[in-house]
């Protein structure tokens, strides 16, 4: 990447020797081979954040955040997370030699907790945290007060709490603008508290500052219906996000009932001409499976949310099917242990000999040809 959007230039560490990096960023933007045709999106692209070192876009956040903590002389990393932020911070803290403590969302996926623990992080779960707005706000306040005695800042992947860390995420918008081959396009971004979508928008604005003739895309916010804090108000033409008493979605990582970066996210989407889209959990899980089986993209459920929003936009006639569509695939499927439970049991068969194997293959191919 050129000097315009290196991490150093985005978060400006006073001591570049303190920068902690593992090659995060520069993730591929790949065209769909089959799903675009399946859903009538002729120029469909996937931004594969699954290829980052710990498996999600949060590595961009962690690189900037942990580098800043080292630069300011912090004794520990104290964070909150539903999974990916904690995994990323745990990995980068391991590299930096810094103790990492993560207060995790009640009900966080076991696979994500195990990943944090394998990197050496201490995972601490508070009942109701991340699901109930009042409990979540109380935990945030308490951790902020507690952090001061350790000369650290609470790392939460939102501009409201960690603007320096979020500056690393802005590189997603810069990379898409650099790599997209088409002039007119749309970006669909999944949102919980809105930080990712806002960071993409800020990155696009930075690109525009250095490329005044560039045409910026329409940026769309996609949320599960069980956490309609931003996409719902955006669809209704409102100017403010709204908090919910609790989040009911089962899509890990997007269970954020509070506003956090919601107001700014709503504003930046609206300014781009983008809209909000609300998608059902079951639809997300189905598309997660389709991404794996039709595109070879193994992602967590949140990684399929953007695609669900893009398909909804096409179905509603809100975007031109001739214009390019970029869907951000946020994290790798190994973080979602429950996906294995959704794989059809007939995909695994046991036979006493190869004759049974041959017969099974013949029958399966015959059925596939029949269904074409």
N, C-alpha and C positions, 0 to 999 in steps of 0.2 A: 504494500500500500504506500502511496506517496505521502510526503510530509504533511499534507493538509489534514489527514485524519489518523495519524498515529496516536497511540494512547498517550504518549508524552505530551502531544500538542492539545489533546482533549482535556486531560486532567492536570497537566502542568506540575508534575512532582518537582519539588525544589531540589531533590537529590535523585537523579536518574539511576544511581547505583542501587537504590532501594526498590526499583521496579521489579515486581514478581510476574513473570510471564511463562506460559507453557505453549505458546503458539496458537492461542485462541484467536478467533476471527478469521477473516478471509474464507468463510464457508461457501460451499458451492451454491450457485443458483442454477437449477436444472429444469429443463422443459419436461412436462408430463408426456408420457408415451401413449397412455391409454385412457386415463381418467378425464382428460380434457374432452376427448371425443365422446366419452360416455355421458358427460353432463353438458355438452354444448358450449364449452369454453375453448375456443380454438387455439389460443395462445396462453396456456396455463403453465406457470412456473412454481417451483418449490424452493424456498430458501432454507437449506438444510442446516439448522443449528445443531442437529444431532452429532455433527462431526467435531464439535468442540471437545477439549480434553476430558471433561467430566460428563459430557453427553448432553449439554444444554447451553442455551444462549447466556445463562447466568455466569458462565466463565468470563465473559466480557466484563460483567459487573465485578466479579471477584478479583480479577487482575487489577482493576483500578482501585477497588476498595482496600484490599490487603496492602497494596503498594502505598496507599495513603496512610494506613495505620502504621506501617513501619516508619514512614517519613516523619510522623508526628510523635514517635516514641511510645506507642501504645503497648501495654503489657499483655493484653489478651484481645481476641476477637469475640465479641458478644453479638449474637444475631438472632433474628426470628425467621422462621421459614416453614413452608408447607412441603419442602423437599428439595427442589433444584438449587435454590439459593444456598441452603445449608450444605448440600453436596459440593457445590462449587467453592464456597468459602473454606470448607474442610480441606479440600484438595490444595488450595493455594496457601492456606495456613500451614499445612504439612510441609510444603515446599519452603515456606518462609521460616519454619521453626517456631511458630506462634501457637499457643494453646487456643482452642476454638470451642466455644460453648454455644449451642443452638437451642433456643426455645422453639419447639416445633408445634405446628397446628395439630389440634386434637383430631386423631384419625389419619394422620399422614401415612402414606403407603409404606409398608414394611420394607420394600426394596430400597426406597429412598433413605429410610432411617439406617438400614444396613450399610448403604454406600457411605453415608456420613461417618458412621462408626468405624468402617474399615480405614478411612483416612485419618482416624484418630480423634474425631470430634466427640464431645459429650452432648448427647441429645436429651433434652428435658421437656417433658410434655405437661402442659397445664390444661386441666379439664375445661372445655368450652372455648379455648383460645382458637381464634381463626374462624369460629363458627358463630359465636355470639358477639355482636358489636360492642356491647358494654364491657364484657370480659376482655375482649381484644384491646380496647382502648386503655383499660386499667393496666394490662400487662405492658403495653408500650410505655406508659408513663412511669411505671415502676422500674423498668429496665433502664430507661434514660437516666433516672436518678441514681441507680445502682452503678451505672457505667462510669460515672465521674471519678470514683475512687481508684479506677484502674487506668485512668488517662486514655480512655477509649471512647468511641462512638458506637451506638447500637446500629448494626448493619441490617437494614431492611431495604429490599429492592424497590424503593420508591423515592422519587425526588423529594417528597416531604421530609424524609429522614436522611437519605444518603445521596445527595446530588453528585458528589464526586464519583461514587461507584456507578451511578446511572449514566454518567458521561461516557463510560466504556461501552454501554449498550447502544449509544447513538451511532456507533460504527456500522450497525446493521443497515440503517437508512442510507448511509454514505456508500456502502458496498452495493446495495441494490441499485442506487442511482448510477453508479459506475458501470455495473454489469448488465443492466437491462438493455436489450437491443432495440427496444421500441420507444417512440416518443411519447405516446399516450398510454398510460397504464394505471392499474389500480393495485393497492396493497391492502390485503386483509390480514388483520392482526388480532390474535386472541387477547382478551383482557380479563384480569381479576381486579386489581387495584388501579390498572391503567398505565403502569410504569413503562411496560414494553412499548405500547402503542405511542405513548408520548415521546419516548426516546427515539423511536423510528422517525416521528415527525420532526423532532429537533435535528436529527441527523440530516434529513432531507433539506431543512432550512439552511444548515451549514453548507450543504452542497450548492444550493442556490446562491449563497453569498459568494462562492468562488466560481460559479458558472451562471452568471446573470441571465443568459439566454435559455437556460434549462427550463423545461416544462415539468413542474412537479406533479406527481400522481395524486389521485384521490385516495385518501387514507380512511379505511373503514374499521370500525371497532366491532368485534364479535365476542359475545358472551353467552354462556349457558343461560337458559331461561330462569334457572334457580339462583342466579346472581346478577340480576339485571340492574346494576347500579349505574352504568354508563350508557350502554347500548340502548336501553329502554328510553331514558330521557332524550337521547340523541334522536331516536326515531320520532319522538313526540315533539321535537322542535324546541326543547327546553335549553336553558343556558347553564344549568347546574346539574351535577350528578346527585344521586340520592342514596343515602345509606339505607340498609335493610336491617330489620331486627335479627335476622340470621340468614345464612346461606344454605340452600337445600341441594345444590348441584353435587354430583358425585365425581365431577371432573377435577382431579387433584391439581392444585396450583391456581385454580381460578375461584376458590372459595373465599372471597374477600368481601364481607358484607359492608365494610366501611368505605368512605369516599376516597381516602388517600390522594392519589393523583387524578381523581376522576374529573374534577372541574376543568383542569388544564387539558386533559385528554379529550374531553368533549369539545372544547374550544378549538383545538388544533385539527381535529377531524372535520368539524363544521367548516373551518376556514379553508380546508382543502377541497370542499365539496363532497366529503365522504358522509357516510351514514352509519347507523348502528344496526346490528343484526343479532337476533336472539335465536339460539338453536337448542334443540332438545338433547339431553344426555344420550339417549338411545341412538339418535342419529349420529352423534359424535363417535360412539363406540363402533357403530357399523362402518363409518368412513375410516376409522383407525384400521379396521381389518382390511378394507379395500385398498388403502394406501400400501399396506404390506403385500397383499396378494396381486395387485395390478400394477404397482410401481416399484416394488422392492424397497419401500420406505417403512422402516420399522420405527414407529414413533409412539410416545406416550399419548393418552387421550387428548390432552391440551394441544398436542401437535396437529390434531385433526380438526380442531375447532375453526381455524381460519378457512379451511376448505368447505366446511359446512356452511359458513357464512357466504362464501363466494357462490356456491350452488344456489343458495336462497336468493341472492341478488340476481342471478340469471333467471331463476324461476319467476321472480317478481318483475322482471323487465327493467331493473334499475341500472343495469350496466349493458354496454354494447358488447355482444359476444365476439366482435371482431377485435376489441381492444385487449391488450395483455393484462393478465391477472397474476399477481404474485401472492402466494400463501406462505406465511411464516410457519415453519415446522419447528416448534420450540425445543423439544427434548426427545431423547432416545427411548425406545420401547422397553429397554431393560429396566427402566425405572418403574414400570407398571406390571407388577407380578400378577395382577388380576386378569390381564389379557389372556393368559394361558387358560384360564377357566372358560373363556369364551370361544376357544378353538373347538370346532366340531369333533366329537369323539371318534367319528369314522375316519378321520385323517390318520389315525394310528392303528395299524392292524398287526396281528401276530399270526405267523404261519409255521407249520411243521417242516415245510420243504419249499423249494423254489417253484414247484408246480403251482402251488397256491399263490405265490407272488406273481407269476406270469398271468394267471387267470384274473387276478385282481386288477392288474395293469390293463389288460385287454378290455375288461368290463368298464373300467373307469374312462378309458379313451373312447369307447363306443358311446357312453353316456354324454361325454363332452361334445362329440361330433353331432349327436342327436339334438343337443340343446342349442347348437349354433344357429 
